[in-house]
Amino acid sequence: MKNRKGASYIGLLVVAAVIAVMCVFMMRGTGKKEPDTLTDYSHSEKTTTYGKAMDAGKAVSCQNNIAQVRSAIGMYMQTNEAAPASLAELNLSGSMTKCAVSGEQYAYDPQNGRVSCPTHPQF
């Protein structure tokens, strides 16, 4: 008999079945109806692992957006030697100037060039 190396089809099927079962258990919540879209999760609903991960991901997205907007303001100030009067002058996409969690527009103070998120004041 030849000594064959590699995975068998049965072994691959067993691994795929184990992964599928793990996914089902991880995605299963507390018996509530699963949301239709990713935005159906409310900010306060943190009952499932998936909901917690979605909230954390949206918060990181908000933090990254604020960092990008602040960087854009810095480049604008270097080029024009003055702060922009509003975020609209930066010509950023609409989603870049809004909180990923609440959808609220970022607060901008043109006097000091400070951008902040109404939902996440710690950023």
C-alpha positions in Angstrom: 0.0 0.0 0.0 1.1 3.5 -0.7 1.5 5.9 2.1 -0.8 8.8 1.1 -0.4 12.3 2.6 -3.1 14.9 2.9 -6.6 15.2 4.1 -9.4 12.8 3.2 -12.8 13.9 2.1 -14.4 12.5 5.2 -11.9 14.4 7.4 -12.8 17.6 5.6 -16.5 17.0 6.0 -16.1 16.4 9.7 -14.1 19.6 10.1 -16.8 21.5 8.1 -19.6 20.0 10.3 -17.8 21.0 13.5 -17.3 24.6 12.3 -21.0 24.8 11.2 -22.1 23.6 14.6 -19.9 26.1 16.4 -21.2 28.9 14.3 -24.8 27.9 15.1 -24.1 27.9 18.8 -22.2 31.3 18.6 -25.0 33.0 16.6 -27.8 31.7 18.8 -29.1 34.4 21.1 -31.5 34.4 24.0 -34.5 33.2 22.0 -35.2 36.6 20.6 -35.9 37.2 16.9 -32.7 37.8 15.0 -32.5 41.3 13.4 -33.0 41.7 9.7 -30.1 44.0 9.2 -27.0 44.9 11.0 -28.4 48.3 12.0 -31.4 46.7 13.8 -29.2 46.2 16.9 -29.9 49.0 19.3 -27.0 50.6 21.1 -28.2 49.4 24.5 -28.9 45.8 23.5 -25.9 43.8 24.5 -27.4 40.4 25.2 -25.7 38.4 22.5 -22.1 38.0 21.6 -22.9 39.1 18.1 -24.6 42.3 19.4 -21.7 43.1 21.6 -19.3 42.6 18.7 -21.4 44.8 16.4 -21.5 47.6 19.0 -17.7 47.4 19.6 -17.1 47.4 15.8 -19.3 50.4 15.3 -17.5 52.3 18.1 -14.1 51.6 16.6 -15.5 52.7 13.2 -16.6 56.0 14.8 -13.2 56.5 16.4 -11.5 55.9 13.1 -13.8 58.3 11.3 -13.0 61.0 13.9 -9.3 60.4 13.5 -9.6 60.7 9.7 -11.7 63.9 9.9 -9.1 65.4 12.3 -6.4 64.5 9.9 -8.3 66.1 7.0 -8.7 69.3 9.1 -5.0 69.3 9.8 -4.2 69.0 6.1 -6.7 71.7 5.2 -5.2 74.1 7.8 -1.7 73.5 6.4 -2.9 74.3 2.9 -5.2 77.2 3.6 -3.6 78.5 6.8 -7.0 78.6 8.5 -9.5 76.2 9.9 -12.5 75.2 7.7 -15.7 77.0 8.5 -17.6 73.7 8.5 -17.0 70.0 7.8 -18.6 70.4 4.4 -15.5 72.4 3.2 -13.4 69.2 3.6 -15.4 67.4 0.8 -15.6 64.2 2.8 -18.2 61.5 2.1 -21.4 61.8 4.2 -20.8 58.6 6.2 -17.3 59.9 7.2 -18.8 62.8 9.1 -21.4 60.9 11.0 -21.3 58.5 14.0 -21.4 54.9 12.9 -23.6 54.0 16.0 -26.2 56.8 16.1 -25.9 58.4 12.7 -25.6 61.8 14.2 -23.4 64.4 12.6 -20.1 65.1 14.3 -19.9 68.3 16.3 -17.3 70.7 14.9 -16.0 73.9 16.5 -14.3 76.1 13.9 -12.7 78.3 16.6 -10.3 75.6 17.7 -10.7 73.0 14.9 -12.1 70.4 17.4 -14.2 67.5 16.2 -16.2 65.4 18.6 -18.9 62.7 18.5 -22.1 63.4 20.4 -22.5 59.6 21.1 -18.9 59.0 22.1 -17.6 62.1 23.9 -14.5 60.1 25.0 -13.2 60.1 21.4 
